[in-house]
Amino acid sequence: MLKRICLNQPFRPLSSWKRCYGSNATVSLAYDLHLPPNNDADTTRSIVFLHGLFGSRKNNRAISKALAKDLARPIYALDLRNHGESPQLPVHDYDSMATDILGFIRHHKLEAPVLIGHSMGAKTAMTVALRSPGDVSRLIAVDNAPLDASLGSKFAHYIRGMKKIEDAGVARQAEADNILKEYEESLPIRQFLLGNLYQPAGTNTRKFRIPLSILAKSLDNLGDFPFKDPAEVRFEKPALFVRGTRSNYVPDEVLPLIGQFFPRFRLADIDAGHWVISEQPEEFKRGMLNRDPS
């Protein structure tokens, strides 16, 4: 059986960053491995970092490098299915993404890593922790909660904007941005969404790397949470829930439910909106250092 490996893996790397591809029975996930300064890839101290909807491992590159250095731990920043350079599949829900993550953990022989996830990645990490607690040592969920909640209309609105860009056959990023202004006023959010643009070989037009039709059909799934009854399943290990105080994803009234699913959870509030890590990277890092995953 053909296995995808990182070709420089048997040797001491020339830098602390490597681009690799995982392999498991479900889907091969693209990832970056950020090593600490001593190049220690100790699989008993790994952290796995999961991005949110429309994101990729690139979004977590800077914070992963910083945490690898300051925590002296190897950090795997992944592209979830249908994002970044990972494969595109017709099913996009938390059960399938959790299966991908568990396959990645087992393929790489990671011994109960810490899972960090933002937004969609947070719900994916929660699903992994509740489904297979023996494969996770600690959970860090950033600005999402274990409940069914509608995503609202803005994500479908973004997809319509991105489809309009593709239909227009734009050749330059500036053209795409002008179209997206009709759908989103915030420049940082537009830049985040346009980070998915690329130019296919042999063409003069830009396309989105993410499969817009698949994600459009999956938005309802991404508002749901696979587990409904905390009396049936719990994660009894440490969990940290980080929320943006200017975000409405983790309201006070959901904290008791979090405590039922994750009885050892702690809460950290950061002065930010939903994009906690990108808005306040230093404060997020300080919070991580003060609660060094062990």
Buried (B, 14 or more C-beta within 10 A) or exposed (E): EEEEEBEEEEEEBEEBBBEBBBBBEBBBBBBBBBBBEEEEBBEEBBBBBBBBBBBBBBBBBBBBBBBBBBBBBBBBBBBBBBBBBBEBBEBBBBBBBBBBBBBBBEBBEBEBBBBBBBBBBBBBBBBBBBBBBEBBBBBBBBBBBBBEBEBEEEBEEBBBBBBBBBEBEBEEEEBBBBBBEEBBEEEEBBEBBBBBBEEEEEEEBBBBBBBBEBBBBBBEBBBBBBBEEBEEBBBEBBBBBBBBEEBEBBEEEBBEBBBBBBEBBEBBEBEBBBBBBBBBBEBBBBBBEEBEBE
